[in-house]
């Protein structure tokens, strides 16, 4: 995740940014909706906007991940939030059926109290196009009533799913996937920032890497990091790999081989942290698990059961913020499938 953080920390220095975004340098702007593919720069642009309007540089070392437990009558609603002195960032979509409560009982009380030492509260809400109608209705009222207290920055995939009454209150900025030339420029910038010099790591190799990642900036940065630190620093020949596939395959081999269940628990957690912290999306992770299980292990475990627990895990991840817990349970169930006849 080093290069992803590096791009966040240096996003204001990238020369490829849309000039419309560079011109957002005051709090007197509409709310902003950044929409486009998850592999675009939309998740970096949101920090650029905050940099510009505050005339400061956000650094990932200042990020603080926190779990909030919201008490609603007899229910406790846990959800994750990324805290920074300049903003708060969260994803309401992963709390299906609870998003309205989070808006009403967590976000709104903060917005109602305008602090004397800040111009406006800034909230980043991701997967904004996946909210339900009641949440949009409440949010519209908040945007109208507290226009002087809050700036919302939304990220979404599809602008067509967002009600017109919300879109009309936002500056909607399309964030397309970058072409190969721009990705190469960003890659070279990151390599230079990190003082990485190697005659083998030339534009020809980088161009080959870029062609393999479908113009997805996250896949590019993660594969670049794997390429450099797992190959070059160990003086190995440089081979372009599917990092996610290789990591999951290696761990499944370990689960199949290891007989002691107590040994696999810490190994599972270490592996899960790597997956989550490297920002792989949950769908890609679980699709890769299934691909490998079908290709490599159809004779070693019950495929129908493996499919069912994968589907259940995906549903649990969508409806809950407890990623680590659900992945731990998933790996434990796969381990038991491997050893059910032992």
Secondary structure, DSSP 8 states (H G I E B T S, - for coil): -HHHHHHHHTGGG-TTS-HHHHT--SS-S-EEEEES-TTSSHHHHHHHHHHHHHTS---GGG-EEEEEEEEETTEEEEEEEEEETTEEEE-STTSTTTHHHHIIIIIHHHHHS--TT-S-EEEEESSGGG--HHHHHHHHHHHHHTTTTEEEEEEES-GGGS-HHHHTTEEEEE-----HHHHHHHHHHHHHHTT---TTS-HHHHHHHHHTTTT-HHHHHHHHHHHIIIIITTT-------HHHHHHHHHHHHHHH---HHHHHHHHHHHHHHHHHTT--HHHHHHHHHHHHHHH-TTTS-HHHHHHHHHHHHHHHHH-S-HHHHHHHHHHHHHHHHTTT-
